[in-house]
Amino acid sequence: GNPGMITDAQIALVEKGLAKNLRRAPGQITVEKYW
């Protein structure tokens, strides 16, 4: 998708209680940005 779609999807997932997957804090959302 485009950058706007990726941002919107991340916001929607965080609103549902999911968290970004970080090295210091494991979560459920992983995003690869190639823009």
C-alpha distances in whole Angstrom, upper triangle without the diagonal:
4,7,8,6,7,10,11,10,12,15,15,16,18,20,21,22,20,20,18,20,22,25,27,26,24,22,19,16,15,12,11,10,11,11
4,6,5,6,9,10,11,13,15,16,17,19,20,22,23,21,21,19,21,22,25,28,27,25,23,21,17,16,12,12,10,10,9
4,5,5,6,9,10,11,13,14,16,17,19,20,22,20,19,17,19,20,23,25,24,23,21,19,16,15,11,11,8,9,8
4,5,5,6,9,10,11,12,14,16,17,19,20,19,19,17,20,21,25,26,25,24,22,20,16,16,13,14,12,13,11
4,5,5,6,9,10,10,12,14,15,17,19,17,18,16,19,21,24,26,24,23,20,18,15,15,12,13,12,13,13
4,5,5,6,9,10,11,12,14,16,17,15,15,13,15,17,21,22,21,20,17,15,11,11,8,10,9,11,11
4,5,5,6,9,10,11,12,14,16,14,14,12,15,17,20,22,20,19,17,15,12,12,10,12,11,13,13
4,5,5,6,9,10,11,13,15,14,14,14,17,19,23,24,22,21,18,16,13,14,12,15,14,16,16
4,5,5,6,9,10,11,13,11,12,12,15,17,21,22,20,19,15,13,10,11,10,13,13,16,16
4,5,5,6,9,10,11,9,9,8,12,14,18,19,17,16,12,11,8,9,9,12,12,16,16
4,5,5,6,9,10,10,10,10,14,16,20,21,18,17,14,13,11,13,12,15,15,19,19
4,6,5,6,9,9,11,12,15,18,22,22,20,18,15,13,11,14,14,17,18,21,21
4,5,5,7,6,8,9,12,15,19,20,16,15,11,9,8,11,12,16,17,20,21
4,5,5,5,6,8,11,14,18,18,14,14,10,10,9,12,13,17,18,21,22
4,5,7,9,12,15,18,21,21,18,17,14,13,12,15,16,20,21,24,24
4,6,9,12,15,18,21,21,18,17,13,11,11,15,17,20,22,25,26
4,7,10,13,15,19,18,15,14,10,10,11,14,16,20,22,26,26
4,7,9,12,16,16,12,11,7,6,7,11,13,17,19,23,24
4,6,9,12,12,9,8,5,6,6,9,12,15,17,21,22
4,6,10,11,8,7,5,6,4,6,8,12,14,18,19
4,7,9,7,5,4,6,5,6,9,11,14,18,20
4,5,5,5,7,9,9,8,11,13,15,18,20
4,6,6,9,12,12,11,13,15,17,20,22
4,7,10,13,14,14,16,18,20,23,25
4,6,10,11,12,15,17,20,23,25
4,7,9,10,13,16,19,22,24
4,6,8,12,15,17,21,23
4,7,10,14,16,20,22
4,7,10,13,16,18
4,7,10,13,16
4,6,10,12
4,7,9
4,6
4
